[in-house]
């Protein structure tokens, strides 16, 4: 089972924007622990895969180790880390993806530490 982490800033933003619906969103995010293959791949930077989950017109972006995701079977994904880093609506989708890529290129995974 993979480990799912949601940045505190993102948690606060989701709670503020979605109120009661946030429970549904968090449930969908944490379901990746059981099924890490979920989500639409958007690209990769240095072996780190950027993927998205959709909820209504919003997108929630997460990053993970693409190599582990690709070669390991479900039983060996215990050390896979899935980190949710940003959210956007459809209008700002490309801008948000570019921002995530830029952070990964310049700072690596440390750019998304809490």
C-alpha positions in Angstrom: 0.0 0.0 0.0 1.4 3.4 -1.0 1.6 6.4 1.4 -0.5 9.5 0.5 0.5 12.9 1.8 -1.5 16.1 1.2 0.4 19.4 1.8 -1.1 21.4 4.7 -1.5 24.4 2.5 -3.6 22.3 0.0 -5.6 20.7 2.8 -6.5 24.2 4.1 -7.5 25.4 0.6 -9.7 22.3 0.0 -11.4 22.7 3.4 -12.0 26.4 2.8 -13.3 26.0 -0.7 -15.4 22.8 -0.5 -16.6 22.7 3.2 -18.6 19.5 3.5 -17.7 18.2 0.0 -14.0 18.1 1.2 -14.7 14.7 2.8 -15.5 13.2 -0.7 -12.3 14.8 -2.1 -10.1 13.5 0.7 -11.6 10.1 0.4 -10.8 10.1 -3.4 -7.2 11.3 -2.7 -6.5 8.7 0.0 -7.9 5.9 -2.2 -4.7 6.2 -4.2 -3.0 4.3 -1.3 -4.9 1.2 -2.5 -4.8 1.9 -6.2 -1.8 4.1 -7.1 -2.3 3.6 -10.8 -5.3 5.9 -10.7 -5.1 9.4 -12.1 -4.3 10.9 -15.5 -0.5 11.2 -16.2 0.4 14.7 -17.3 4.1 14.4 -17.8 7.3 13.7 -15.9 10.4 15.5 -14.7 13.5 13.5 -13.9 11.6 10.3 -13.1 8.9 12.1 -11.1 5.5 11.7 -12.6 2.9 14.5 -12.4 -0.7 13.2 -12.4 -4.1 14.6 -11.7 -7.4 13.5 -10.2 -10.6 15.2 -11.2 -13.5 16.3 -9.0 -16.3 18.1 -10.9 -14.4 21.0 -12.6 -11.4 20.9 -10.3 -8.1 19.1 -10.7 -5.9 17.9 -7.9 -2.3 17.4 -8.8 0.0 14.9 -7.3 3.6 13.7 -7.8 5.1 10.3 -7.4 8.1 8.2 -8.3 7.4 7.0 -11.9 10.0 4.3 -11.8 8.5 2.5 -8.8 5.0 3.0 -10.1 5.9 1.4 -13.4 7.8 -1.6 -12.4 6.5 -2.7 -9.0 3.4 -4.7 -8.4 0.8 -3.7 -5.8 2.3 -5.8 -3.0 5.6 -4.1 -3.3 4.3 -0.5 -3.4 4.6 0.0 0.4 7.4 2.5 0.0 5.8 4.5 -2.8 5.0 8.1 -1.7 2.2 10.0 -3.4 2.2 13.7 -2.6 -0.7 16.0 -3.5 0.8 19.4 -4.2 -1.7 21.7 -6.0 -5.3 22.2 -7.2 -6.8 24.3 -9.9 -9.9 24.6 -12.0 -10.0 23.9 -15.7 -9.2 27.5 -16.6 -5.8 27.4 -14.8 -4.9 23.8 -15.5 -1.9 24.4 -17.8 -0.6 27.3 -15.7 -0.6 25.0 -12.6 1.1 22.1 -14.4 3.8 24.4 -15.6 4.3 25.8 -12.1 4.7 22.2 -10.7 7.2 21.4 -13.5 9.2 24.5 -12.8 9.4 23.7 -9.1 10.5 20.2 -9.8 13.2 21.3 -12.2 14.6 24.0 -10.0 14.2 22.6 -6.4 13.2 18.9 -6.9 10.9 17.2 -4.4 12.2 19.5 -1.7 10.2 22.3 -3.3 7.0 20.7 -2.0 8.0 20.1 1.6 5.5 21.4 4.2 
